[in-house]
Amino acid sequence: MTETTQTHTTPPGGGAQPRSPEFRLALDALRGLRQDLIDDAFAYRPLPRMRVDGPLTRLLPQRLREYAGWTPHVLVVVAALLSMSIAAMADGSDGGFDELVTTTLVLCPVLLTLVRPVGAFWLSLAATPVTSIFAGFWSDWPWSTGSFACHLVVLTVVAMRTRPRTAAWMWALTAAYGIVVETMLGGGHYASNTAPLLVVSAMALLTVTVFQVRSTAKQEVTAQQTVTAHERSKRTLLEERTTIARELHDVVAHHMSVVAIQAEAAPYRVENPPPELEYAFAVIRENAVIALSELRRVLGVVRAEDYEAPDAPQPTLADLDRLLENVRGAGLAVDKTVTGAVRELPQGVELSAYRIVQEALSNSLRHAPGAAAKVEIGYVLGGLGLRIVNGPATGLVKPSPGAGHGITGMRERVSMLDGEMTAATTDDGGYEVTVFLPVPAATAPTEDSA
């Protein structure tokens, strides 16, 4: 036979024996008892008003509905008075001081459940032996008739105001008190009512627990339904945006294709067209084809769920010269200046830098037609600097209006890379965009230790 042993970690501070699972279970149980019934036992926790938006309370007039919220408080007061009446009529006292003590000790714990529920349980348990002594009716032990009714009401109300674990602890302590008192002080009494109290209270607490579990489950289902409805609304919105994007792709792609075809065929409709005209139409066609390819690549992702990115490489700063040639062909005089040691940057930085320059030059063409522009690229320690500046519009061509999405898109790209960006007008009426994109230093490979 092979014996399997388990290694336990010895607690720090000496050679104490490892704690067994049973010991830890008992320790957790005592910790739960302390949290539920000892810590802040007499804390002030007033009973909240009942909600008045239920199916029955909605039928009440508005004035009565305001008072309907106090229904739980009224029921507790009625139960307290009923318990006091039972104590006064059934405990066999001959009136006077004894009856005053018993009725008071029955009334106070029930009323205390309105403001200090856990403290009311301890008061009811502590008042039980005192009530039995002053009751004068010795056939019921260890719970006099009034204490029986009082403790049952207290257990039920406190269980409704706390969680099921607290109700279980109260029932266990009640059973322990009854068994101990019957064992040690049960002689001379004709009957014991601990068992009936435990059975009736167990049924009451079980009913309350089932109601609480059902109410909690209902609240969780309602919360889940709310989240589901919110997610469904977001999904509907995304589906609508996807539909719009698809329609946008179809419409723009069609018209861009028409522009490219007409630009290619336009020189053939003019006899002996000048070279400048042929070159202009060639530039228009080339830009239309490039824009169509970019549009299909960017918006193609919404065409189908199984869309795969094309194998074509993303543009980088090495492709910037071609972009500048296209911009010059569109009529924008632009110069490029590169400072610092040119080096290869991460793909995300290269693509974002290219798109920022592209968008800034597009804005120059749109908002400052006829102006000159400068593109400055600085490879500095720790990042990449960009500066795109254009002069004021000449006024010969009317500027095209814009919606401001270009600047927003540039800021989003810069923010994604934890960079910095400023965009503002210059003193001469032009516009300047300054960007810094941080590039983390490459980590040198470490040698394996021997």
Disulfide bonds with the S-S distance in Angstrom:
none
